[in-house]
Amino acid sequence: MGVGIILLIILGVIIVFVIGIYNALIQLRNRCENAWAQVDVQLRRRYDLIPNLVETVKGYAKHERELFQKVTEARASAINAGTVKEQGQAENMLSGTLKSLFAVAENYPELKANQNFMMLQEELAGTEGKIAYARQFYNDMAMKFNTKQQVFPANIIAGTFNFSEREYFEIEEAEAKEPVKVEF
């Protein structure tokens, strides 16, 4: 009878241990989803600012039609991205077109002095900072979640319950560091 009780206690400890690891994985998965939702909120804010910015610049730089089209297409591509990897690629493209838009604005002193343009530029810059912070937080949560799934014995439980790793939201460093090329 003593052996039966010991086996029940061991089984109980194992069950509690498995439940603890499972719950920790669920918490980290939910934190990743919440962190991605925060990234999405900031990206949506950015997408909402872009049409206003384009319209303001259009009034001054009417002959830059091709650039406006590229910004609009890049914005649409970013809005419609499905996966974290696709979102990262679309955001790289959008950032490049926005850099070009601001470079063009440099050639129009009256535009640079326009209060509406300055406000939009400042708001977009603030949003870019929020996006960077939200992206960093998401990547931190993804790293914790992925690490938790990879370590023993959580890897056994993660595999049993079909937990999958999260992709990182990355910016291509080469594109981010290149200077903007403006051609007229």
ZADO-1210 file (C-alpha; in nm, 4 decimals, padded with zeros to 6 digits):
<atoms>
<atom x="00.0000" y="00.0000" z="00.0000" code="MET" pos="1"/>
<atom x="00.2920" y="00.2379" z="00.0663" code="GLY" pos="2"/>
<atom x="00.4245" y="00.1874" z="-00.2872" code="VAL" pos="3"/>
<atom x="00.0807" y="00.2734" z="-00.4350" code="GLY" pos="4"/>
<atom x="00.0686" y="00.6028" z="-00.2433" code="ILE" pos="5"/>
<atom x="00.4217" y="00.6901" z="-00.3497" code="ILE" pos="6"/>
<atom x="00.3315" y="00.6183" z="-00.7141" code="LEU" pos="7"/>
<atom x="00.0193" y="00.8357" z="-00.6833" code="LEU" pos="8"/>
<atom x="00.2251" y="01.1186" z="-00.5334" code="ILE" pos="9"/>
<atom x="00.4844" y="01.0902" z="-00.8122" code="ILE" pos="10"/>
<atom x="00.2073" y="01.0818" z="-01.0746" code="LEU" pos="11"/>
<atom x="00.0438" y="01.3846" z="-00.9104" code="GLY" pos="12"/>
<atom x="00.3744" y="01.5781" z="-00.9128" code="VAL" pos="13"/>
<atom x="00.4277" y="01.4911" z="-01.2798" code="ILE" pos="14"/>
<atom x="00.0749" y="01.6047" z="-01.3694" code="ILE" pos="15"/>
<atom x="00.1192" y="01.9333" z="-01.1803" code="VAL" pos="16"/>
<atom x="00.4570" y="01.9822" z="-01.3502" code="PHE" pos="17"/>
<atom x="00.3079" y="01.9226" z="-01.6982" code="VAL" pos="18"/>
<atom x="00.0181" y="02.1597" z="-01.6228" code="ILE" pos="19"/>
<atom x="00.2637" y="02.4259" z="-01.5068" code="GLY" pos="20"/>
<atom x="00.4715" y="02.4046" z="-01.8238" code="ILE" pos="21"/>
<atom x="00.1600" y="02.3976" z="-02.0438" code="TYR" pos="22"/>
<atom x="00.0197" y="02.7072" z="-01.8715" code="ASN" pos="23"/>
<atom x="00.3537" y="02.8873" z="-01.9072" code="ALA" pos="24"/>
<atom x="00.3524" y="02.8121" z="-02.2802" code="LEU" pos="25"/>
<atom x="-00.0048" y="02.9422" z="-02.3114" code="ILE" pos="26"/>
<atom x="00.0883" y="03.2630" z="-02.1265" code="GLN" pos="27"/>
<atom x="00.3875" y="03.3240" z="-02.3530" code="LEU" pos="28"/>
<atom x="00.1833" y="03.2498" z="-02.6656" code="ARG" pos="29"/>
<atom x="-00.0805" y="03.5007" z="-02.5517" code="ASN" pos="30"/>
<atom x="00.1881" y="03.7611" z="-02.4777" code="ARG" pos="31"/>
<atom x="00.3248" y="03.7115" z="-02.8298" code="CYS" pos="32"/>
<atom x="-00.0215" y="03.7597" z="-02.9770" code="GLU" pos="33"/>
<atom x="-00.0749" y="04.0721" z="-02.7671" code="ASN" pos="34"/>
<atom x="00.2664" y="04.2085" z="-02.8634" code="ALA" pos="35"/>
<atom x="00.1863" y="04.1521" z="-03.2317" code="TRP" pos="36"/>
<atom x="-00.1470" y="04.3292" z="-03.1836" code="ALA" pos="37"/>
<atom x="00.0445" y="04.6300" z="-03.0465" code="GLN" pos="38"/>
<atom x="00.2730" y="04.6276" z="-03.3508" code="VAL" pos="39"/>
<atom x="-00.0365" y="04.6127" z="-03.5705" code="ASP" pos="40"/>
<atom x="-00.1927" y="04.9127" z="-03.3915" code="VAL" pos="41"/>
<atom x="00.1156" y="05.1252" z="-03.4595" code="GLN" pos="42"/>
<atom x="00.1388" y="05.0068" z="-03.8209" code="LEU" pos="43"/>
<atom x="-00.2286" y="05.0960" z="-03.8762" code="ARG" pos="44"/>
<atom x="-00.1603" y="05.4411" z="-03.7337" code="ARG" pos="45"/>
<atom x="00.1265" y="05.4770" z="-03.9794" code="ARG" pos="46"/>
<atom x="-00.0925" y="05.3636" z="-04.2695" code="TYR" pos="47"/>
<atom x="-00.3545" y="05.6222" z="-04.1737" code="ASP" pos="48"/>
<atom x="-00.0973" y="05.9040" z="-04.1749" code="LEU" pos="49"/>
<atom x="00.0532" y="05.8205" z="-04.5135" code="ILE" pos="50"/>
<atom x="-00.2409" y="05.9297" z="-04.7380" code="PRO" pos="51"/>
<atom x="-00.2525" y="06.2674" z="-04.5619" code="ASN" pos="52"/>
<atom x="00.1206" y="06.3091" z="-04.6073" code="LEU" pos="53"/>
<atom x="00.1042" y="06.2137" z="-04.9752" code="VAL" pos="54"/>
<atom x="-00.1832" y="06.4572" z="-05.0391" code="GLU" pos="55"/>
<atom x="00.0068" y="06.7392" z="-04.8707" code="THR" pos="56"/>
<atom x="00.3189" y="06.6759" z="-05.0778" code="VAL" pos="57"/>
<atom x="00.1121" y="06.6322" z="-05.3976" code="LYS" pos="58"/>
<atom x="-00.0006" y="06.9924" z="-05.3760" code="GLY" pos="59"/>
<atom x="00.3600" y="07.1097" z="-05.4052" code="TYR" pos="60"/>
<atom x="00.5240" y="06.8396" z="-05.6154" code="ALA" pos="61"/>
<atom x="00.2700" y="06.7592" z="-05.8841" code="LYS" pos="62"/>
<atom x="00.5284" y="06.6065" z="-06.1216" code="HIS" pos="63"/>
<atom x="00.6280" y="06.3341" z="-05.8706" code="GLU" pos="64"/>
<atom x="00.3338" y="06.1134" z="-05.9725" code="ARG" pos="65"/>
<atom x="00.5443" y="05.7937" z="-05.9985" code="GLU" pos="66"/>
<atom x="00.6699" y="05.8351" z="-05.6412" code="LEU" pos="67"/>
<atom x="00.3159" y="05.8881" z="-05.5097" code="PHE" pos="68"/>
<atom x="00.2089" y="05.5717" z="-05.6902" code="GLN" pos="69"/>
<atom x="00.4970" y="05.3745" z="-05.5321" code="LYS" pos="70"/>
<atom x="00.4071" y="05.5004" z="-05.1841" code="VAL" pos="71"/>
<atom x="00.0429" y="05.4057" z="-05.2371" code="THR" pos="72"/>
<atom x="00.1360" y="05.0589" z="-05.3651" code="GLU" pos="73"/>
<atom x="00.3813" y="04.9996" z="-05.0796" code="ALA" pos="74"/>
<atom x="00.1149" y="05.1034" z="-04.8268" code="ARG" pos="75"/>
<atom x="-00.1403" y="04.8647" z="-04.9829" code="ALA" pos="76"/>
<atom x="00.1143" y="04.5836" z="-04.9811" code="SER" pos="77"/>
<atom x="00.1910" y="04.6429" z="-04.6126" code="ALA" pos="78"/>
<atom x="-00.1772" y="04.6528" z="-04.5180" code="ILE" pos="79"/>
<atom x="-00.2417" y="04.3220" z="-04.6968" code="ASN" pos="80"/>
<atom x="00.0616" y="04.1330" z="-04.5615" code="ALA" pos="81"/>
<atom x="-00.0358" y="03.8028" z="-04.4063" code="GLY" pos="82"/>
<atom x="00.2607" y="03.6639" z="-04.2155" code="THR" pos="83"/>
<atom x="00.5203" y="03.8278" z="-03.9941" code="VAL" pos="84"/>
<atom x="00.7837" y="03.7707" z="-04.2661" code="LYS" pos="85"/>
<atom x="00.5615" y="03.9237" z="-04.5364" code="GLU" pos="86"/>
<atom x="00.4888" y="04.2168" z="-04.3043" code="GLN" pos="87"/>
<atom x="00.8603" y="04.2759" z="-04.2537" code="GLY" pos="88"/>
<atom x="00.9255" y="04.2748" z="-04.6289" code="GLN" pos="89"/>
<atom x="00.6338" y="04.5086" z="-04.6963" code="ALA" pos="90"/>
<atom x="00.7454" y="04.7455" z="-04.4207" code="GLU" pos="91"/>
<atom x="01.0961" y="04.7574" z="-04.5708" code="ASN" pos="92"/>
<atom x="00.9483" y="04.8572" z="-04.9051" code="MET" pos="93"/>
<atom x="00.7192" y="05.1171" z="-04.7442" code="LEU" pos="94"/>
<atom x="01.0042" y="05.2680" z="-04.5418" code="SER" pos="95"/>
<atom x="01.2098" y="05.3068" z="-04.8584" code="GLY" pos="96"/>
<atom x="00.9310" y="05.4867" z="-05.0424" code="THR" pos="97"/>
<atom x="00.8674" y="05.7155" z="-04.7451" code="LEU" pos="98"/>
<atom x="01.2369" y="05.8064" z="-04.7339" code="LYS" pos="99"/>
<atom x="01.2137" y="05.8983" z="-05.1019" code="SER" pos="100"/>
<atom x="00.9025" y="06.1065" z="-05.0333" code="LEU" pos="101"/>
<atom x="01.0807" y="06.3027" z="-04.7601" code="PHE" pos="102"/>
<atom x="01.3861" y="06.3438" z="-04.9838" code="ALA" pos="103"/>
<atom x="01.1654" y="06.4958" z="-05.2543" code="VAL" pos="104"/>
<atom x="01.0115" y="06.7288" z="-04.9956" code="ALA" pos="105"/>
<atom x="01.3602" y="06.8647" z="-04.9264" code="GLU" pos="106"/>
<atom x="01.3523" y="07.0232" z="-05.2741" code="ASN" pos="107"/>
<atom x="01.0448" y="07.2320" z="-05.1930" code="TYR" pos="108"/>
<atom x="01.1213" y="07.4949" z="-04.9257" code="PRO" pos="109"/>
<atom x="00.7594" y="07.6141" z="-04.9172" code="GLU" pos="110"/>
<atom x="00.6472" y="07.2559" z="-04.8491" code="LEU" pos="111"/>
<atom x="00.9015" y="07.2131" z="-04.5699" code="LYS" pos="112"/>
<atom x="00.7613" y="07.5310" z="-04.4126" code="ALA" pos="113"/>
<atom x="00.3992" y="07.4134" z="-04.4453" code="ASN" pos="114"/>
<atom x="00.2543" y="07.3669" z="-04.0951" code="GLN" pos="115"/>
<atom x="00.0417" y="07.0673" z="-04.1980" code="ASN" pos="116"/>
<atom x="00.3423" y="06.8919" z="-04.3555" code="PHE" pos="117"/>
<atom x="00.5582" y="06.9599" z="-04.0515" code="MET" pos="118"/>
<atom x="00.2877" y="06.8238" z="-03.8189" code="MET" pos="119"/>
<atom x="00.2412" y="06.5103" z="-04.0311" code="LEU" pos="120"/>
<atom x="00.6165" y="06.4560" z="-04.0528" code="GLN" pos="121"/>
<atom x="00.6500" y="06.4905" z="-03.6748" code="GLU" pos="122"/>
<atom x="00.3567" y="06.2584" z="-03.6113" code="GLU" pos="123"/>
<atom x="00.4989" y="06.0002" z="-03.8513" code="LEU" pos="124"/>
<atom x="00.8398" y="06.0223" z="-03.6830" code="ALA" pos="125"/>
<atom x="00.6767" y="05.9614" z="-03.3436" code="GLY" pos="126"/>
<atom x="00.4847" y="05.6674" z="-03.4860" code="THR" pos="127"/>
<atom x="00.8054" y="05.5216" z="-03.6308" code="GLU" pos="128"/>
<atom x="00.9540" y="05.5265" z="-03.2796" code="GLY" pos="129"/>
<atom x="00.6473" y="05.3510" z="-03.1411" code="LYS" pos="130"/>
<atom x="00.6673" y="05.0904" z="-03.4183" code="ILE" pos="131"/>
<atom x="01.0332" y="05.0251" z="-03.3350" code="ALA" pos="132"/>
<atom x="00.9508" y="04.9801" z="-02.9660" code="TYR" pos="133"/>
<atom x="00.6501" y="04.7557" z="-03.0389" code="ALA" pos="134"/>
<atom x="00.8583" y="04.5494" z="-03.2832" code="ARG" pos="135"/>
<atom x="01.1327" y="04.5078" z="-03.0236" code="GLN" pos="136"/>
<atom x="00.8806" y="04.4024" z="-02.7584" code="PHE" pos="137"/>
<atom x="00.7191" y="04.1525" z="-02.9966" code="TYR" pos="138"/>
<atom x="01.0590" y="04.0056" z="-03.0887" code="ASN" pos="139"/>
<atom x="01.1460" y="03.9749" z="-02.7167" code="ASP" pos="140"/>
<atom x="00.8207" y="03.7874" z="-02.6511" code="MET" pos="141"/>
<atom x="00.8753" y="03.5659" z="-02.9567" code="ALA" pos="142"/>
<atom x="01.2265" y="03.4844" z="-02.8328" code="MET" pos="143"/>
<atom x="01.0984" y="03.3913" z="-02.4849" code="LYS" pos="144"/>
<atom x="00.8182" y="03.1791" z="-02.6317" code="PHE" pos="145"/>
<atom x="01.0516" y="03.0043" z="-02.8771" code="ASN" pos="146"/>
<atom x="01.3146" y="02.9449" z="-02.6080" code="THR" pos="147"/>
<atom x="01.0567" y="02.8007" z="-02.3690" code="LYS" pos="148"/>
<atom x="00.9497" y="02.5555" z="-02.6407" code="GLN" pos="149"/>
<atom x="01.3060" y="02.4472" z="-02.7117" code="GLN" pos="150"/>
<atom x="01.4283" y="02.3686" z="-02.3604" code="VAL" pos="151"/>
<atom x="01.3832" y="02.0345" z="-02.1902" code="PHE" pos="152"/>
<atom x="01.1290" y="01.9187" z="-02.0685" code="PRO" pos="153"/>
<atom x="00.9036" y="02.1932" z="-02.2095" code="ALA" pos="154"/>
<atom x="01.0012" y="02.0854" z="-02.5627" code="ASN" pos="155"/>
<atom x="00.8249" y="01.7531" z="-02.5062" code="ILE" pos="156"/>
<atom x="00.5074" y="01.9225" z="-02.3860" code="ILE" pos="157"/>
<atom x="00.5239" y="02.1862" z="-02.6635" code="ALA" pos="158"/>
<atom x="00.5579" y="01.9106" z="-02.9235" code="GLY" pos="159"/>
<atom x="00.2771" y="01.7062" z="-02.7700" code="THR" pos="160"/>
<atom x="00.0366" y="02.0025" z="-02.7769" code="PHE" pos="161"/>
<atom x="00.1534" y="02.1302" z="-03.1195" code="ASN" pos="162"/>
<atom x="00.2895" y="02.4681" z="-03.0136" code="PHE" pos="163"/>
<atom x="00.4701" y="02.6350" z="-03.3035" code="SER" pos="164"/>
<atom x="00.7521" y="02.8865" z="-03.2993" code="GLU" pos="165"/>
<atom x="00.6925" y="03.2538" z="-03.3758" code="ARG" pos="166"/>
<atom x="00.8736" y="03.4371" z="-03.6540" code="GLU" pos="167"/>
<atom x="01.0684" y="03.7486" z="-03.5698" code="TYR" pos="168"/>
<atom x="00.9606" y="04.0815" z="-03.7187" code="PHE" pos="169"/>
<atom x="01.2842" y="04.1858" z="-03.8821" code="GLU" pos="170"/>
<atom x="01.3965" y="04.4764" z="-04.0931" code="ILE" pos="171"/>
<atom x="01.6527" y="04.4072" z="-04.3609" code="GLU" pos="172"/>
<atom x="01.9585" y="04.5873" z="-04.2303" code="GLU" pos="173"/>
<atom x="02.1118" y="04.6526" z="-04.5722" code="ALA" pos="174"/>
<atom x="01.8062" y="04.8472" z="-04.6879" code="GLU" pos="175"/>
<atom x="01.7705" y="05.0313" z="-04.3603" code="ALA" pos="176"/>
<atom x="02.1282" y="05.1634" z="-04.3746" code="LYS" pos="177"/>
<atom x="02.1435" y="05.2622" z="-04.7407" code="GLU" pos="178"/>
<atom x="02.1071" y="05.6310" z="-04.8228" code="PRO" pos="179"/>
<atom x="01.7946" y="05.7334" z="-05.0098" code="VAL" pos="180"/>
<atom x="01.8525" y="05.7710" z="-05.3805" code="LYS" pos="181"/>
<atom x="01.6561" y="06.0510" z="-05.5430" code="VAL" pos="182"/>
<atom x="01.6490" y="06.0789" z="-05.9190" code="GLU" pos="183"/>
<atom x="01.4793" y="06.3508" z="-06.1223" code="PHE" pos="184"/>
</atoms>
